Amino acid sequence: MSDEDFGREESRFGGRIRRYAKVGTSVGGLAAQVVGSRYLGLNLDRGQHSNELKQALGGLKGPLMKAAQILATIPDALPPEYAEELRQLQSNAPAMGWPFVKRRMRAELGPGWQKKFKSFGHEAAAAASLGQVHEAFGLDGQRLACKLQYPDMQSAVEADLQQLKILFGIYRRYDRAIDPSNIFAELSDRLREELDYHREARQMELYRIMLAEEDGVEVPETIGDLSGERLLTMNWLEGAPLMDFLAKTDDVEQRNQVAMNMFRAWYVPFYYYGVIHGDPHLGNYTLREDGRVNLLDFGCIRVFNPPFVKGVIDLYYALERDDEALAVHAYESWGFTKMTKELLDALNIWAKFLYAPLLEDKPQQIMEGEGGMYGARVANKVHAELKRLGGVKPPREFVLMDRAAVGLGSVFIHLKAEINWHRLFHDMIEGFDVADLERRQTESLKTVGLSLS
């Protein structure tokens, strides 16, 4: 290692120490408040400390911030004060400069890396929690998107997960309605997977297979000879962010088409292959002028056992037919245990909220006449019931399922789409056969070199 490299490494190490100290101070201060509240009778100002935690995480713009953003959309994974503050975290982080870009590109493609491009943008086109994207043009003139992972993210992820574990421990000290241990395990696995760009390339190819016949969805293609361990290059997809798209059109039909394309982009893979894109964040897709969806960022992907998917459909029919036995079977197939009548009723409150638009055979907005606070009221009611019953340990698969459902619901609310969700859903699941799903899943995963999560 040269003196220059050693100096950079030492500086980076020092930066990590300061970074972890900053998070540790915020989380540690909160821990002290919780202990004081529980054992000394002191007043715990959760609102104040959740704001302090948001400020610390927002400044870091790292994996812990990403995990917090996911948690903020999962009902009752965190206290409402924390969820509200963390929900405000922005996805775009300050981009790293040209010296970093040159080092990363040289490490991945060799010292003559610039000769492999016709041009390469010095400024990041987008930046997020784990990496940043640069626009480039290949030697053949093709417009490209080059995704570069930030330095030393593996140790950052591990350190941040330890802080997240502390945060969950704090939560469990004063609120036992939800046991978050499975949530932590799921987030840990998914965050570690996001650092594997070879895996993400395979997941991108999986989505190209699953959505090959969907005219309303575009998936980029990996450029293998311009990719590496911490560099993922793909063709650039032209499109605009959702809010920019909405600012340009008030055409209900076009908004409806976008909503249907979004619905199929997420749920064709799930109901046909048992796979879901776990992060419907506004930065992970763009919209073309004709309403087609560009699906982006394939780091956070979940593959489910086929019986889990069947359980999702079984619960729908259980709610539609008021069939308690089928509902119990669905919950148990997901991993819920000790299903009492009271626990079933509590879980069904949230299930009926999520399934409500699918149960009514009529065109409607996703949350017609209710407003965004309705979901919070439902979640609070479920939370109170679960706390009264002694708590529940949600299966880990629910983390990304809830993330997708809540995230997509938010998109549909923005779109003000008026669709017969009941018929859209029934068209999706018509003729569902768990054996057919298993066959399709096995074949497609084998094709791209992946396996069940």
PEUR-V499439 format. One line per field, one symbol per residue. psi: psi as a letter, one per 30 degrees, with the letter a starting at -180 (. if undefined). A space follows every 50 residues. Layout:
psi=???
This chain:
psi=kleeeeeeeeeeeeeeeeeeeeeeeeeeeeeeeeeeeeffglkjieeefe eeeeeeeefehaeeeeeeeeeffjkgelleeeeeefffklfklkllaeee eeeeeeeeflfhefffkelkkekkflkaefalkkklklfgfkklkjjkkl khfeeeeeeeeeeeeeeeeeefegjgekjgeeeeeeeeeeeeeffjfeee eeeeeeeeeegegjfgkkklkkjefglaegkjklkkkkllleeeeeffkg jeeeeeeeeeeeeeeefeeefffhkkjgihlffgllklfgflkjkljhei kkkkkefeeeeeeeeeeeeeghjeeeeeeeeeffgklhjleeeeeeefee eeeefefffkilkllfijgelffeeeeeeeeeeeeeeefglljkkfffef eeeeeeeeeeeeeefhkjlieeeeeeeegkgkkeeeeeeeeeeeeeefhl lk.
